[in-house]
Amino acid sequence: MTDLFCRIPRRYFSDRLDGEKAPWWARLMVRMHLRVCPQCIRFNRSLEATRDALKALRDEDPAP
C-alpha cells in the first residue's frame, strides 16, 4: 500500500493501544485499515510487542 494510504490511520495506532478515546470514524478507519494493509499490520504488531515488553519491565520486581 502507499504511504499516503497509511499515513492517516497510523496517527491513531498508538492512541488505540494506549486506550485513548478517538472519534468513532477514526476507530472504524483503523480497524478497516488493519484488515487490508499488511505493512500496517506488522507495524501495529510491533507497537503491541513494544507496549507489552515495557509493561513486563514495569511490573518486574527490582533487584535487591
HELIX and SHEET records of a PDB file:
HELIX    1   1 ASP A    3  ARG A   10  1                                   8    
HELIX    2   2 PHE A   13  ASP A   18  1                                   6    
HELIX    3   3 TRP A   24  VAL A   36  1                                  13    
HELIX    4   4 PRO A   38  ASP A   59  1                                  22    
END                                                                             
